[in-house]
Amino acid sequence: MRGAILRAMGPHITKAVIPAAGLGTRFLPATKAIPKEMLPVVDKPAIQYVVEEAVGAGLEDILMIVGRNKNALANHFDRVAELERNLEVKADTARLERVNYSTDLADVHFVRQGDPKGLGHAVLRAKKHVGDQPFAVLLGDDLIDARDPLLTTMIEEQERRNATVIALLEVDPDQIHLYGAAAVEPTENPDVVKVVGLVEKPDRADAPSNLAIIGRYVLRPEVFDVLERTEPGKGGEIQLTDALQVLAADESIAGGVYGVVFRGRRYDTGDRLDYIKAIIQLAVDRDDLGPDLRQWVKQFAAGLSDQIEGPGTGH
């Protein structure tokens, strides 16, 4: 029995791919000259949270798929000798440690996407770097709270089942049109489902469920061959969801597709309102900022209540 389990398990995963070529138009003009991935979430750029998540799951070989004007991403994970010397002279060891931490965090590589042909095309650009091993894909707009591990669970499921694994989240049915939606069947694990179909951004009436695909994937390398044959889909782009649908429909290609249903904390930094919420939610739990911020939030909320219930109410 043990031998059968070991034979079924896939090879160990070491590489992560982070597509980061988007223009960030929802955050203009802030993203006119700054990549959206470099927008700060409290005191770290959003992209650093994503890299930290990958490293926390044991993936220290990171490939970022970038577009034009994304040099700030490479600079963030590189040394800044003048800044480091300045902090050393000031004996500011705390800030120096934080600066060096991002530099030493992982082995980060970069490749240009070239033509912006969609997420599937961005993932395909990783083919040479990844080779013939399974790998993880992390989208920079989705921040997963470090206290609610997701990627580690997905990697364990991938290695156990030797299949493709995607992250799913239950959403309000009225919001399913913003995501890819999964048709699923139960497995022996209530938090793991077998994916039998996928639809990219369906209308509510056409959605197979309210289980939305969120930005974490653990893929077998066969996905590259499928992506090379995938025609542009919704929005005129090569959709990763369309390739996953092929894998889900034919288990002989790469062992099928499974979904890990995530029930933890997720922050969508690709939406302006959710970005603001993410900053507040993460800051209130920090030891250095939380006590004062929580008190201020309570006072601010009380002031809002007074405004709502003040003069003019009921007219």
C-alpha positions as CSV (number, residue, x, y, z in Angstrom):
1,M,0.0,0.0,0.0
2,R,2.8,2.4,1.0
3,G,4.6,1.6,-2.3
4,A,1.5,2.4,-4.3
5,I,1.1,5.8,-2.6
6,L,4.8,6.6,-3.3
7,R,4.5,5.6,-7.0
8,A,1.4,7.9,-7.3
9,M,3.1,10.9,-5.8
10,G,4.6,13.5,-8.2
11,P,8.1,14.9,-8.1
12,H,8.9,17.6,-5.5
13,I,8.1,21.2,-6.5
14,T,10.8,23.8,-6.3
15,K,9.8,26.6,-8.7
16,A,7.2,29.3,-8.7
17,V,6.0,31.6,-11.5
18,I,4.6,35.0,-10.8
19,P,2.9,36.8,-13.7
20,A,3.5,40.5,-13.2
21,A,3.0,42.1,-16.6
22,G,-0.3,43.8,-16.1
23,L,-0.7,47.6,-16.6
24,G,-2.6,48.3,-13.4
25,T,-5.1,50.6,-15.1
26,R,-7.5,50.5,-12.2
27,F,-4.9,52.3,-10.1
28,L,-4.1,55.1,-12.5
29,P,-2.5,57.6,-12.1
30,A,-0.6,55.9,-9.3
31,T,0.5,53.2,-11.7
32,K,1.5,55.6,-14.5
33,A,5.2,55.3,-13.5
34,I,5.1,52.6,-10.7
35,P,4.2,49.0,-11.3
36,K,1.0,48.0,-9.5
37,E,2.9,45.2,-7.9
38,M,5.1,47.8,-6.1
39,L,2.2,49.6,-4.5
40,P,2.7,49.4,-0.7
41,V,0.6,47.2,1.5
42,V,1.4,48.8,4.9
43,D,5.2,49.0,4.5
44,K,6.0,46.3,1.9
45,P,5.2,46.2,-1.8
46,A,2.4,43.8,-2.7
47,I,4.8,41.6,-4.7
48,Q,7.0,40.9,-1.6
49,Y,4.1,39.3,0.2
50,V,3.6,36.9,-2.8
51,V,7.3,36.0,-2.9
52,E,7.3,35.4,0.8
53,E,4.4,33.1,0.4
54,A,6.2,31.1,-2.2
55,V,9.3,30.9,-0.1
56,G,7.3,29.9,2.9
57,A,6.0,26.9,0.9
58,G,9.6,25.9,0.1
59,L,9.8,27.5,-3.4
60,E,12.9,29.6,-3.6
61,D,13.4,29.6,-7.4
62,I,11.0,32.4,-8.6
63,L,10.4,33.5,-12.1
64,M,8.5,36.7,-12.7
65,I,6.9,37.3,-16.1
66,V,7.1,41.1,-16.6
67,G,6.2,43.8,-19.1
68,R,7.8,47.1,-20.0
69,N,8.5,49.6,-17.3
70,K,8.7,46.9,-14.6
71,N,12.4,47.6,-13.7
72,A,11.3,48.5,-10.1
73,L,10.5,44.9,-9.5
74,A,14.0,43.8,-10.2
75,N,15.4,46.7,-8.3
76,H,13.4,45.8,-5.2
77,F,15.0,42.3,-5.0
78,D,18.5,43.6,-5.8
79,R,21.1,45.1,-3.6
80,V,21.2,48.9,-3.1
81,A,24.7,49.4,-1.9
82,E,24.4,53.2,-1.2
83,L,21.3,52.7,0.9
84,E,22.8,49.8,2.8
85,R,26.0,51.8,3.6
86,N,23.9,54.8,4.7
87,L,21.9,52.6,7.2
88,E,25.1,51.0,8.4
89,V,26.6,54.4,9.1
90,K,23.5,55.4,11.1
91,A,23.6,52.1,12.9
92,D,19.9,51.6,11.8
93,T,20.1,47.8,12.0
94,A,16.4,47.3,12.1
95,R,15.8,49.0,8.7
96,L,19.0,47.5,7.3
97,E,17.7,44.0,8.1
98,R,14.4,44.7,6.4
99,V,16.2,45.9,3.3
100,N,18.6,42.9,3.2
101,Y,15.7,40.6,3.8
102,S,14.0,41.4,0.5
103,T,17.3,41.0,-1.3
104,D,18.1,37.6,0.2
105,L,14.6,36.3,0.2
106,A,14.7,34.1,-3.0
107,D,16.5,33.5,-6.2
108,V,14.4,35.7,-8.4
109,H,14.6,35.7,-12.3
110,F,12.8,37.8,-14.8
111,V,11.5,37.3,-18.3
112,R,9.6,39.7,-20.6
113,Q,6.1,38.6,-21.7
114,G,6.4,40.5,-24.9
115,D,2.9,40.7,-26.4
116,P,0.2,41.0,-23.7
117,K,-1.8,38.0,-24.8
118,G,-3.3,37.0,-21.4
119,L,-2.5,34.9,-18.4
120,G,-2.2,31.7,-20.3
121,H,0.4,33.3,-22.6
122,A,2.3,34.7,-19.5
123,V,2.5,31.2,-18.0
124,L,3.6,29.7,-21.3
125,R,6.6,32.1,-21.2
126,A,7.9,30.2,-18.2
127,K,8.3,26.9,-20.2
128,K,12.1,27.1,-20.6
129,H,12.7,28.0,-17.0
130,V,10.4,25.4,-15.6
131,G,11.3,22.5,-17.8
132,D,9.6,19.2,-17.2
133,Q,8.7,19.6,-13.5
134,P,5.5,20.6,-11.8
135,F,5.4,24.3,-10.6
136,A,3.3,26.8,-8.8
137,V,1.8,30.0,-10.3
138,L,0.9,32.8,-7.9
139,L,-1.0,35.9,-9.1
140,G,0.2,39.1,-7.5
141,D,-3.3,40.6,-7.0
142,D,-4.2,37.9,-4.5
143,L,-2.5,38.1,-1.1
144,I,-3.1,35.1,1.1
145,D,-2.7,35.7,4.8
146,A,0.4,33.9,6.1
147,R,-1.6,32.6,9.1
148,D,-3.9,30.7,6.7
149,P,-1.6,28.5,4.6
150,L,-2.9,27.6,1.2
151,L,0.0,27.0,-1.2
152,T,1.6,24.4,1.1
153,T,-1.7,22.4,1.1
154,M,-1.9,22.7,-2.7
155,I,1.6,21.4,-3.1
156,E,0.9,18.5,-0.8
157,E,-2.2,17.6,-2.8
158,Q,-0.4,17.9,-6.1
159,E,2.4,15.6,-4.9
160,R,-0.1,13.1,-3.5
161,R,-2.3,13.0,-6.5
162,N,0.2,13.9,-9.2
163,A,-2.4,16.1,-10.8
164,T,-3.1,19.8,-11.4
165,V,-4.4,21.6,-8.3
166,I,-6.1,25.0,-8.3
167,A,-7.3,27.2,-5.4
168,L,-11.1,27.7,-5.1
169,L,-13.1,30.2,-3.0
170,E,-16.8,30.4,-2.3
171,V,-18.1,33.7,-3.4
172,D,-21.4,35.5,-3.6
173,P,-23.2,34.1,-6.7
174,D,-23.7,37.7,-7.8
175,Q,-19.9,38.1,-8.0
176,I,-19.1,34.9,-9.9
177,H,-18.9,36.8,-13.2
178,L,-15.7,38.3,-12.0
179,Y,-13.9,34.9,-11.8
180,G,-13.4,31.6,-13.5
181,A,-16.0,29.2,-12.0
182,A,-15.6,25.5,-11.4
183,A,-17.9,22.5,-11.7
184,V,-16.9,20.0,-9.1
185,E,-17.4,16.6,-7.5
186,P,-16.6,15.7,-3.9
187,T,-13.6,13.7,-2.8
188,E,-12.8,11.9,0.4
189,N,-11.6,15.3,1.8
190,P,-14.3,17.9,2.3
191,D,-11.7,20.7,1.5
192,V,-10.6,19.1,-1.8
193,V,-12.9,18.6,-4.8
194,K,-12.4,17.1,-8.2
195,V,-12.8,19.7,-11.0
196,V,-14.8,18.4,-13.9
197,G,-15.4,21.7,-15.7
198,L,-14.3,25.4,-15.8
199,V,-16.0,28.5,-17.2
200,E,-14.2,31.8,-17.5
201,K,-16.2,34.7,-16.0
202,P,-19.7,33.3,-16.6
203,D,-23.0,35.1,-16.0
204,R,-24.6,34.0,-12.8
205,A,-27.2,32.0,-14.7
206,D,-24.5,30.0,-16.5
207,A,-22.1,29.5,-13.6
208,P,-21.7,25.8,-12.7
209,S,-21.2,26.8,-9.0
210,N,-20.2,29.7,-6.8
211,L,-16.7,28.2,-6.4
212,A,-14.4,30.8,-7.9
213,I,-10.8,30.2,-9.1
214,I,-8.4,32.5,-7.2
215,G,-4.8,33.2,-8.0
216,R,-3.0,30.1,-6.9
217,Y,-2.2,27.1,-9.2
218,V,0.1,24.1,-9.0
219,L,0.5,22.8,-12.5
220,R,2.0,19.8,-14.2
221,P,4.3,20.7,-17.1
222,E,1.9,19.2,-19.6
223,V,0.0,22.5,-19.3
224,F,2.6,24.1,-21.6
225,D,1.7,21.8,-24.5
226,V,-2.0,22.5,-24.0
227,L,-1.4,26.3,-23.8
228,E,0.5,26.2,-27.1
229,R,-2.6,24.8,-28.7
230,T,-5.1,27.1,-26.9
231,E,-6.7,29.7,-29.1
232,P,-7.5,33.1,-27.8
233,G,-10.7,33.0,-25.7
234,K,-12.6,35.6,-23.6
235,G,-11.3,39.1,-24.2
236,G,-9.2,37.9,-27.1
237,E,-6.6,36.5,-24.8
238,I,-5.1,33.1,-24.2
239,Q,-6.9,32.0,-21.0
240,L,-5.3,29.7,-18.5
241,T,-8.8,28.6,-17.6
242,D,-9.3,27.3,-21.1
243,A,-6.2,25.1,-20.8
244,L,-7.3,23.9,-17.4
245,Q,-10.6,22.9,-18.8
246,V,-8.8,20.7,-21.3
247,L,-6.9,19.0,-18.5
248,A,-10.0,18.6,-16.4
249,A,-11.8,16.9,-19.3
250,D,-9.1,14.4,-20.1
251,E,-7.3,12.8,-17.1
252,S,-5.0,10.9,-19.4
253,I,-3.1,14.2,-20.2
254,A,-2.0,15.1,-16.7
255,G,-4.0,13.3,-14.1
256,G,-7.0,15.6,-14.0
257,V,-7.6,18.8,-12.0
258,Y,-8.4,19.1,-8.3
259,G,-9.4,22.1,-6.3
260,V,-8.4,23.1,-2.7
261,V,-11.3,25.1,-1.2
262,F,-9.7,28.0,0.7
263,R,-11.5,29.1,3.8
264,G,-9.0,31.6,5.2
265,R,-8.1,35.3,4.7
266,R,-7.5,36.6,1.2
267,Y,-6.9,40.2,0.2
268,D,-7.6,41.3,-3.4
269,T,-5.1,44.1,-4.0
270,G,-6.2,44.4,-7.6
271,D,-9.4,46.3,-6.6
272,R,-9.1,49.8,-5.1
273,L,-11.5,49.3,-2.3
274,D,-10.2,45.8,-1.4
275,Y,-6.7,47.2,-1.5
276,I,-7.6,49.8,1.2
277,K,-9.3,47.1,3.2
278,A,-6.2,44.9,2.9
279,I,-3.9,47.6,4.3
280,I,-6.2,48.1,7.3
281,Q,-6.8,44.4,8.0
282,L,-3.1,43.6,7.9
283,A,-2.1,46.7,9.9
284,V,-4.5,46.2,12.8
285,D,-3.0,42.8,13.5
286,R,0.6,44.1,13.7
287,D,2.2,44.5,17.1
288,D,3.8,47.9,16.2
289,L,0.7,49.4,14.5
290,G,-2.3,47.5,15.7
291,P,-3.0,49.0,19.2
292,D,-3.1,52.6,18.0
293,L,-4.8,51.8,14.7
294,R,-7.5,49.8,16.3
295,Q,-8.3,52.6,18.6
296,W,-8.4,55.1,15.8
297,V,-10.6,52.8,13.7
298,K,-13.1,52.6,16.5
299,Q,-13.2,56.4,16.9
300,F,-13.4,56.9,13.1
301,A,-16.3,54.4,12.8
302,A,-18.1,56.1,15.7
303,G,-17.8,59.4,13.9
304,L,-19.3,57.9,10.7
305,S,-22.2,56.6,12.8
306,D,-22.8,60.1,14.2
307,Q,-22.8,61.5,10.6
308,I,-25.3,58.9,9.5
309,E,-27.6,59.5,12.5
310,G,-27.1,63.2,12.7
311,P,-29.1,66.2,11.5
312,G,-31.1,65.6,8.4
313,T,-31.8,61.9,9.1
314,G,-35.4,61.0,8.3
315,H,-36.1,64.0,6.0
